[in-house]
């Protein structure tokens, strides 16, 4: 077990942490794919107040982003999540005839996610650790073998939960009281800054934590040791 007061990561480990976080949360491209469909929807609706045209444009750009990733043979998880979000938003808006409802599924998802972060941290099973454990090749080893990492993941989950809950506290009143275009522009403006703040705090907490335990390397070492033991046993039997 790694002691909780183990020294923090060195510069190389911090760089690995930064790169892993950047990749896990989609990087710049993932942020663009998250913002662009909604931005296009709000822009077009602001200009012509046409819900159908705004919805078609948002759907088209979402599908285009997925197509680009497929052509380039890149990972499509972030683009596909964006497509599903846009699809639900369009369905809500077209069914109700209210352009504000384009943002409603994302708001409800954000609220649910914020509660999941906070509850998971409170019960000692922080969601950020579950999400990032495989990225750092530690799986869930941080829960029992690396208390410093568990503490960092707990702080990160609380940070994500509180930041997203604050975002919801701003958007839901505006959803009810503000006009559609003002609400839409505030919703777009709040897509990236809270996300960047949460990622930055996660990096700060993890950079000060002990390095992750590479359980994949441990399993490979155990397999090689087992193969060596079997080979030695077979050699002894041949000599006997």
KOLRO-992100 format. One record per atom (N, C-alpha, C, O): residue in one letter; x negated, y negated, z. Coordinates in steps of 0.05 Angstrom, whole numbers, padded with zeros to 5 digits, always signed. Layout:
N
AXYZ...
//
This chain:
240
X-00017+00024+00000X+00000+00000+00000X-00017-00025+00000X-00038-00026+00014X-00009-00045-00016X-00024-00070-00017X-00014-00087+00006X+00010-00092+00009X-00033-00097+00023X-00025-00114+00046X-00010-00139+00036X-00016-00150+00014X+00008-00149+00052X+00023-00173+00044X+00005-00197+00042X+00011-00216+00027X-00016-00198+00058X-00034-00221+00058X-00058-00216+00039X-00079-00229+00042X-00055-00197+00020X-00076-00192+00001X-00082-00218-00015X-00064-00234-00019X-00106-00221-00025X-00113-00246-00039X-00096-00249-00064X-00089-00230-00077X-00090-00274-00071X-00074-00279-00095X-00089-00271-00120X-00113-00266-00119X-00075-00271-00142X-00087-00263-00167X-00109-00283-00176X-00108-00306-00170X-00129-00272-00191X-00150-00289-00201X-00140-00302-00227X-00117-00298-00235X-00158-00317-00240X-00150-00332-00264X-00140-00314-00286X-00121-00320-00300X-00154-00291-00290X-00146-00273-00311X-00119-00261-00306X-00102-00259-00324X-00114-00253-00281X-00088-00242-00274X-00066-00263-00277X-00044-00256-00286X-00072-00288-00270X-00052-00309-00273X-00045-00313-00302X-00022-00318-00310X-00065-00311-00320X-00060-00314-00348X-00043-00291-00359X-00025-00296-00375X-00048-00267-00349X-00031-00244-00356X-00002-00248-00347X+00017-00243-00361X+00001-00259-00322X+00027-00264-00311X+00042-00285-00328X+00065-00281-00335X+00028-00306-00336X+00040-00327-00352X+00049-00316-00379X+00071-00321-00388X+00032-00300-00392X+00039-00289-00418X+00062-00269-00416X+00080-00269-00433X+00062-00253-00395X+00084-00234-00391X+00111-00248-00387X+00131-00239-00398X+00110-00269-00370X+00135-00284-00365X+00145-00297-00391X+00168-00297-00398X+00126-00309-00406X+00133-00322-00431X+00146-00303-00450X+00166-00309-00463X+00135-00278-00451X+00147-00258-00469X+00173-00247-00459X+00192-00243-00474X+00175-00243-00433X+00199-00231-00421X+00223-00249-00425X+00245-00239-00429X+00220-00275-00424X+00242-00293-00426X+00245-00305-00454X+00260-00324-00457X+00231-00295-00473X+00236-00302-00501X+00218-00323-00513X+00217-00326-00537X+00203-00338-00496X+00185-00358-00507X+00200-00381-00521X+00224-00384-00518X+00185-00396-00536X+00196-00420-00550X+00218-00411-00570X+00239-00423-00573X+00212-00389-00584X+00231-00380-00605X+00257-00371-00592X+00278-00376-00602X+00255-00357-00569X+00279-00349-00555X+00296-00373-00546X+00320-00372-00548X+00282-00394-00537X+00297-00418-00529X+00311-00431-00553X+00334-00440-00550X+00297-00432-00575X+00310-00443-00599X+00335-00427-00607X+00355-00438-00613X+00332-00401-00606X+00355-00384-00613X+00378-00386-00594X+00401-00382-00601X+00371-00393-00569X+00392-00398-00549X+00407-00424-00553X+00431-00425-00549X+00392-00444-00561X+00404-00471-00562X+00416-00477-00589X+00437-00490-00591X+00404-00468-00611X+00412-00477-00638X+00441-00473-00645X+00454-00492-00655X+00453-00449-00641X+00481-00446-00648X+00500-00465-00633X+00518-00477-00645X+00496-00468-00607X+00512-00487-00592X+00508-00515-00600X+00527-00531-00602X+00483-00522-00606X+00477-00549-00615X+00491-00556-00641X+00502-00577-00645X+00491-00536-00659X+00504-00540-00685X+00534-00543-00681X+00547-00559-00694X+00545-00526-00664X+00574-00527-00659X+00582-00554-00648X+00601-00567-00658X+00568-00564-00628X+00575-00590-00616X+00570-00613-00635X+00587-00631-00636X+00549-00612-00651X+00543-00633-00670X+00566-00636-00691X+00576-00657-00696X+00573-00613-00702X+00594-00613-00723X+00620-00621-00712X+00635-00637-00724X+00627-00611-00688X+00652-00619-00676X+00653-00648-00669X+00674-00661-00671X+00630-00659-00660X+00629-00688-00654X+00635-00704-00679X+00647-00726-00677X+00625-00695-00702X+00628-00710-00727X+00656-00709-00738X+00668-00729-00745X+00667-00684-00740X+00692-00681-00755X+00715-00669-00738X+00738-00667-00748X+00710-00662-00713X+00731-00651-00695X+00744-00626-00707X+00767-00620-00700X+00730-00611-00724X+00742-00588-00737X+00731-00563-00723X+00707-00556-00726X+00748-00549-00708X+00740-00526-00692X+00731-00503-00710X+00711-00490-00704X+00746-00498-00732X+00740-00475-00749X+00712-00479-00762X+00696-00460-00763X+00708-00503-00773X+00682-00507-00787X+00659-00505-00767X+00638-00494-00773X+00662-00516-00743X+00642-00515-00722X+00636-00486-00715X+00613-00478-00712X+00657-00470-00712X+00654-00442-00705X+00639-00426-00727X+00622-00410-00721X+00647-00431-00752X+00634-00417-00775X+00604-00424-00776X+00588-00407-00781X+00598-00449-00772X+00570-00458-00773X+00554-00444-00750X+00531-00435-00755X+00565-00443-00726X+00550-00431-00704X+00546-00401-00709X+00525-00390-00703X+00567-00388-00719X+00565-00359-00725X+00544-00354-00747X+00528-00335-00745X+00544-00371-00768X+00526-00367-00790X+00497-00370-00781X+00480-00354-00789X+00491-00391-00765X+00463-00394-00757X+00454-00372-00738X+00431-00365-00738X+00472-00362-00722X+00465-00339-00704X+00458-00315-00720X+00438-00301-00714X+00474-00309-00740X+00468-00285-00757X+00442-00290-00773X+00427-00271-00778X+00438-00314-00782X+00413-00321-00796X+00389-00316-00779X+00369-00305-00788X+00390-00323-00753X+00368-00320-00735X+00362-00290-00731X+00338-00282-00730X+00383-00274-00729X+00379-00245-00727X+00367-00234-00753X+00348-00217-00752X+00377-00243-00775X+00366-00233-00801X+00337-00239-00804X+00321-00223-00814X+00329-00263-00796X+00300-00271-00797X+00283-00252-00780X+00262-00243-00789X+00293-00246-00757X+00278-00228-00739X+00276-00200-00751X+00255-00187-00750X+00298-00191-00763X+00298-00164-00775X+00279-00163-00799X+00265-00143-00802X+00279-00184-00815X+00261-00185-00838X+00232-00185-00829X+00215-00172-00841X+00226-00199-00808X+00199-00201-00797X+00192-00177-00779X+00169-00175-00770X+00212-00160-00775X+00208-00136-00757X+00200-00144-00729X+00184-00130-00717X+00211-00166-00719X+00206-00175-00692X+00228-00163-00674X+00248-00152-00683X+00223-00165-00648X+00243-00156-00629X+00268-00173-00632X+00266-00198-00635X+00291-00161-00630X+00316-00175-00635X+00333-00178-00610X+00356-00188-00612X+00323-00170-00587X+00340-00171-00563X+00350-00198-00556X+00373-00202-00549X+00333-00219-00558X+00341-00246-00552X+00361-00257-00573X+00380-00270-00566X+00355-00251-00598X+00373-00260-00619X+00400-00247-00617X+00421-00260-00620X+00400-00221-00612X+00426-00206-00610X+00442-00216-00586X+00466-00218-00588X+00428-00221-00563X+00443-00232-00540X+00456-00259-00547X+00478-00265-00538X+00441-00275-00564X+00453-00300-00572X+00477-00296-00590X+00496-00311-00588X+00476-00276-00608X+00498-00270-00626X+00523-00263-00610X+00545-00273-00615X+00519-00245-00590X+00542-00237-00573X+00554-00260-00558X+00578-00263-00556X+00536-00277-00547X+00546-00301-00533X+00562-00319-00551X+00583-00329-00543X+00552-00324-00575X+00566-00341-00595X+00592-00329-00603X+00612-00342-00606X+00592-00302-00607X+00616-00288-00616X+00638-00291-00595X+00661-00297-00602X+00631-00287-00569X+00651-00290-00548X+00661-00319-00546X+00685-00324-00543X+00642-00338-00549X+00650-00366-00548X+00669-00374-00570X+00689-00388-00566X+00663-00364-00595X+00680-00370-00617X+00708-00358-00613X+00728-00370-00619X+00708-00333-00603X+00734-00319-00599X+00751-00335-00578X+00775-00339-00583X+00738-00343-00556X+00753-00358-00536X+00764-00384-00548X+00787-00391-00544X+00747-00399-00562X+00755-00425-00573X+00777-00422-00593X+00796-00438-00593X+00775-00403-00611X+00796-00400-00632X+00822-00390-00621X+00843-00398-00630X+00821-00373-00600X+00845-00362-00588X+00860-00385-00574X+00885-00387-00576X+00846-00401-00559X+00859-00422-00543X+00863-00448-00559X+00879-00464-00552X+00847-00451-00581X+00848-00476-00596X+00834-00499-00582X+00837-00522-00590X+00819-00492-00562X+00804-00513-00546X+00774-00509-00551X+00763-00489-00543X+00761-00529-00562X+00733-00527-00569X+00716-00524-00544X+00694-00512-00545X+00725-00534-00521X+00710-00530-00496X+00705-00501-00490X+00685-00494-00478X+00724-00484-00498X+00723-00456-00490X+00700-00442-00505X+00694-00419-00499X+00688-00455-00524X+00664-00443-00537X+00642-00439-00516X+00626-00420-00518X+00641-00457-00496X+00621-00455-00475X+00629-00438-00451X+00612-00431-00435X+00655-00432-00450X+00665-00418-00426X+00652-00391-00420X+00645-00386-00397X+00650-00373-00440X+00637-00347-00434X+00609-00350-00422X+00602-00336-00404X+00594-00368-00434X+00566-00372-00424X+00566-00383-00396X+00549-00376-00380X+00586-00401-00390X+00588-00411-00362X+00595-00390-00342X+00583-00388-00321X+00614-00372-00350X+00622-00351-00332X+00598-00331-00328X+00594-00321-00306X+00584-00326-00350X+00560-00308-00348X+00539-00320-00329X+00528-00307-00313X+00535-00346-00332X+00515-00360-00315X+00524-00359-00286X+00507-00354-00268X+00549-00363-00280X+00559-00361-00253X+00555-00333-00242X+00545-00330-00219X+00562-00313-00257X+00558-00285-00248X+00529-00279-00243X+00522-00265-00224X+00512-00288-00261X+00483-00283-00259X+00472-00297-00234X+00455-00285-00220X+00481-00321-00229X+00471-00335-00205X+00478-00320-00180X+00461-00318-00162X+00502-00310-00178X+00510-00295-00155X+00495-00269-00153X+00488-00260-00131X+00490-00256-00176X+00474-00231-00175X+00446-00236-00165X+00435-00220-00149X+00433-00258-00173X+00406-00265-00163X+00407-00269-00133X+00390-00258-00119X+00426-00284-00124X+00427-00291-00095X+00433-00267-00078X+00421-00262-00058X+00453-00251-00086X+00461-00227-00071X+00438-00206-00071X+00432-00195-00050X+00426-00202-00094X+00404-00182-00096X+00381-00190-00078X+00368-00173-00065X+00375-00216-00077X+00353-00225-00060X+00360-00222-00030X+00343-00214-00014X+00385-00227-00024X+00394-00225+00004X+00394-00196+00015X+00388-00192+00038X+00399-00177-00003X+00399-00149+00006X+00372-00135+00003X+00370-00111+00008X+00351-00150-00005X+00325-00139-00007X+00318-00124-00033X+00299-00109-00034X+00334-00128-00054X+00329-00115-00079X+00330-00137-00101X+00348-00135-00119X+00312-00156-00100X+00314-00180-00118X+00315-00172-00148X+00299-00156-00158X+00334-00184-00161X+00338-00178-00189X+00315-00184-00207X+00309-00170-00226X+00301-00206-00201X+00277-00213-00217X+00256-00191-00217X+00244-00185-00237X+00253-00178-00194X+00234-00155-00192X+00243-00132-00209X+00226-00119-00222X+00269-00126-00210X+00279-00105-00226X+00275-00111-00256X+00268-00093-00271X+00278-00136-00263X+00275-00144-00291X+00245-00144-00300X+00238-00135-00322X+00228-00154-00282X+00200-00158-00290X+00182-00135-00283X+00159-00133-00293X+00191-00117-00265X+00174-00094-00258X+00164-00079-00281X+00139-00074-00283X+00181-00071-00301X+00171-00056-00324X+00152-00073-00341X+00134-00063-00354X+00156-00100-00342X+00139-00117-00358X+00111-00117-00347X+00092-00117-00363X+00108-00116-00321X+00081-00116-00308X+00071-00088-00303X+00051-00084-00289X+00085-00068-00313X+00078-00040-00311X+00077-00030-00282X+00063-00011-00275X+00093-00043-00265X+00094-00035-00237X+00121-00022-00230X+00124-00011-00208X+00140-00023-00248X+00167-00012-00243X+00177-00023-00216X+00179-00047-00212X+00185-00005-00198X+00195-00013-00172X+00175-00009-00150X+00183-00008-00126X+00150-00005-00157X+00129-00001-00136X+00127-00024-00116X+00118-00020-00094X+00135-00048-00125X+00133-00071-00108X+00151-00069-00083X+00146-00082-00063X+00172-00052-00085X+00191-00051-00063X+00179-00038-00038X+00185-00046-00016X+00162-00017-00042X+00151-00003-00019X+00121-00005-00016X+00110+00000+00005X+00107-00012-00038X+00078-00011-00037X+00064-00038-00039X+00040-00040-00035X+00079-00058-00046X+00067-00085-00050X+00085-00106-00039X+00099-00121-00053X+00086-00109-00012X+00104-00128+00001X+00100-00157-00008X+00119-00172-00008X+00076-00164-00015X+00071-00191-00025X+00086-00197-00051X+00096-00219-00055X+00086-00177-00068X+00101-00180-00094X+00131-00181-00088X+00146-00197-00100X+00140-00164-00070X+00169-00164-00063X+00177-00191-00052X+00199-00202-00060X+00161-00203-00036X+00167-00230-00025X+00168-00251-00047X+00186-00268-00048X+00150-00249-00067X+00150-00268-00089X+00175-00264-00106X+00187-00283-00115X+00182-00239-00111X+00206-00233-00127X+00231-00243-00113X+00250-00252-00125X+00231-00241-00086X+00254-00250-00071X+00257-00280-00073X+00279-00291-00078X+00235-00295-00070X+00235-00324-00073X+00244-00332-00101X+00260-00350-00105X+00234-00317-00121X+00241-00323-00149X+00271-00319-00154X+00284-00335-00167X+00282-00298-00143X+00310-00292-00147X+00327-00313-00134X+00347-00322-00145X+00319-00322-00110X+00334-00344-00097X+00332-00369-00114X+00352-00384-00117X+00309-00374-00125X+00305-00399-00141X+00323-00397-00166X+00337-00417-00172X+00323-00375-00180X+00341-00372-00203X+00370-00375-00195X+00385-00389-00209X+00378-00362-00174X+00406-00363-00165X+00415-00391-00159X+00436-00400-00167X+00398-00406-00144X+00406-00433-00136X+00406-00453-00159X+00423-00470-00161X+00386-00449-00177X+00385-00467-00201X+00409-00462-00219X+00422-00482-00228X+00416-00437-00224X+00439-00432-00241X+00465-00439-00228X+00484-00448-00241X+00466-00436-00201X+00490-00444-00187X+00494-00475-00188X+00516-00485-00191X+00472-00489-00187X+00473-00519-00189X+00483-00526-00217X+00499-00545-00220X+00473-00512-00237X+00482-00517-00265X+00512-00513-00267X+00526-00529-00280X+00522-00492-00255X+00551-00486-00255X+00566-00508-00241X+00588-00516-00249X+00555-00518-00219X+00568-00539-00203X+00571-00565-00219X+00589-00581-00214X+00554-00569-00239X+00556-00592-00257X+00575-00587-00279X+00592-00604-00286X+00574-00563-00292X+00589-00558-00316X+00619-00553-00311X+00635-00562-00326X+00625-00538-00290X+00654-00531-00287X+00672-00555-00282X+00693-00556-00294X+00664-00574-00265X+00680-00598-00263X+00683-00613-00290X+00704-00624-00296X+00661-00615-00305X+00662-00628-00331X+00680-00613-00350X+00694-00626-00367X+00680-00587-00348X+00698-00571-00365X+00727-00579-00361X+00743-00579-00380X+00734-00585-00337X+00762-00592-00331X+00768-00621-00336X+00790-00628-00345X+00749-00639-00331X+00755-00668-00331X+00744-00684-00354X+00755-00704-00362X+00721-00676-00365X+00708-00692-00386X+00721-00686-00413X+00733-00665-00417X+00718-00705-00432X+00727-00699-00459X+00708-00679-00472X+00686-00675-00463X+00718-00668-00494X+00704-00645-00506X+00675-00651-00514X+00657-00636-00508X+00671-00673-00528X+00645-00679-00538X+00625-00685-00516X+00602-00676-00516X+00633-00701-00496X+00615-00707-00473X+00608-00681-00459X+00585-00677-00452X+00628-00665-00454X+00623-00639-00440X+00603-00622-00457X+00585-00610-00446X+00608-00621-00483X+00591-00605-00501X+00562-00614-00500X+00544-00597-00499X+00557-00640-00501X+00530-00650-00501X+00516-00645-00474X+00492-00640-00473X+00531-00648-00452X+00519-00642-00426X+00512-00612-00424X+00491-00605-00414X+00530-00595-00434X+00525-00566-00434X+00500-00559-00450X+00484-00543-00441X+00496-00572-00473X+00472-00567-00489X+00447-00577-00475X+00427-00564-00475X+00450-00601-00463X+00427-00613-00449X+00418-00596-00426X+00394-00597-00418X+00436-00581-00414X+00429-00565-00390X+00421-00536-00397X+00419-00519-00379X+00418-00530-00422X+00410-00503-00429X+00380-00497-00423X+00374-00476-00411X+00362-00515-00430X+00334-00510-00428X+00321-00519-00402X+00307-00503-00389X+00326-00544-00392X+00311-00553-00368X+00315-00535-00343X+00295-00529-00331X+00339-00526-00336X+00341-00508-00313X+00326-00482-00317X+00314-00471-00299X+00327-00472-00342X+00313-00447-00349X+00283-00450-00345X+00270-00433-00333X+00272-00472-00355X+00243-00477-00353X+00235-00480-00324X+00214-00471-00316X+00252-00494-00308X+00245-00497-00280X+00245-00470-00265X+00227-00465-00249X+00264-00453-00271X+00265-00427-00259X+00241-00410-00267X+00229-00396-00250X+00234-00410-00292X+00211-00395-00302X+00185-00405-00289X+00168-00390-00280X+00183-00432-00287X+00159-00444-00275X+00156-00436-00245X+00135-00429-00236X+00178-00437-00230X+00177-00429-00202X+00171-00399-00199X+00156-00391-00181X+00181-00383-00218X+00175-00354-00217X+00145-00350-00221X+00132-00334-00207X+00133-00365-00240X+00104-00363-00244X+00089-00372-00220X+00069-00360-00212X+00097-00394-00207X+00084-00404-00183X+00084-00382-00161X+00063-00377-00149X+00107-00370-00156X+00109-00350-00135X+00093-00325-00142X+00079-00315-00124X+00094-00316-00166X+00079-00292-00174X+00049-00297-00175X+00033-00279-00170X+00041-00321-00183X+00013-00327-00185X-00001-00326-00157X-00024-00321-00155X+00015-00332-00136X+00004-00332-00109X+00007-00304-00096X-00004-00300-00074X+00020-00285-00110X+00024-00259-00099X+00001-00240-00107X-00014-00246-00125X-00001-00217-00093X-00021-00198-00102X-00015-00188-00130X+00007-00189-00139X-00036-00177-00143X-00033-00167-00170X-00014-00142-00169X-00013-00129-00149X+00000-00137-00191X+00018-00114-00192X+00003-00088-00192X-00020-00086-00200X+00016-00067-00182X+00005-00040-00182X+00013-00027-00209X+00037-00024-00214X-00006-00020-00225X-00001-00008-00251X+00006+00021-00248X-00012+00038-00247X+00031+00027-00245X+00040+00055-00240X+00036+00072-00265X+00033+00097-00262X+00036+00060-00289X+00031+00076-00313X+00002+00086-00314X-00003+00108-00321X-00016+00068-00306X-00044+00076-00305X-00048+00098-00283X-00063+00117-00287X-00034+00095-00261X-00036+00116-00240X-00026+00143-00250X-00038+00164-00245X-00004+00143-00265X+00007+00168-00275X-00012+00180-00296X-00015+00205-00296X-00024+00164-00312X-00043+00174-00331X-00067+00186-00317X-00077+00207-00325X-00077+00173-00296X-00100+00183-00281X-00092+00210-00267X-00109+00228-00267X-00068+00211-00257X-00059+00236-00244X-00058+00259-00264X-00065+00282-00258X-00047+00253-00289X-00046+00273-00309X-00073+00283-00317X-00078+00307-00321X-00092+00264-00320X-00120+00272-00327X-00132+00289-00305X-00146+00308-00311X-00127+00281-00280X-00138+00296-00257X-00126+00324-00257X-00140+00344-00251X-00100+00326-00262X-00087+00352-00262X-00098+00370-00285X-00103+00394-00281X-00103+00358-00308X-00115+00373-00330X-00143+00382-00323X-00151+00405-00330X-00158+00365-00310X-00185+00373-00302X-00184+00396-00282X-00201+00414-00283X-00165+00395-00263X-00163+00417-00243X-00155+00443-00257X-00166+00464-00250X-00137+00441-00276X-00129+00466-00291X-00153+00477-00307X-00157+00501-00307X-00168+00459-00319X-00191+00468-00335X-00212+00481-00317X-00224+00501-00324X-00216+00470-00293X-00236+00481-00274X-00226+00508-00264X-00242+00526-00262X-00200+00510-00258X-00189+00536-00249X-00192+00557-00271X-00199+00580-00265X-00186+00549-00296X-00188+00568-00318X-00217+00577-00321X-00223+00601-00327X-00236+00559-00318X-00265+00566-00321X-00273+00585-00298X-00288+00604-00303X-00263+00581-00274X-00269+00599-00252X-00258+00627-00257X-00272+00647-00251X-00234+00629-00268X-00222+00655-00274X-00239+00670-00295X-00243+00694-00293X-00248+00655-00315X-00264+00668-00336X-00290+00678-00325X-00300+00699-00332X-00302+00662-00307X-00327+00671-00295X-00323+00695-00276X-00341+00712-00274X-00300+00697-00264X-00294+00719-00246X-00289+00744-00262X-00284+00766-00251
//
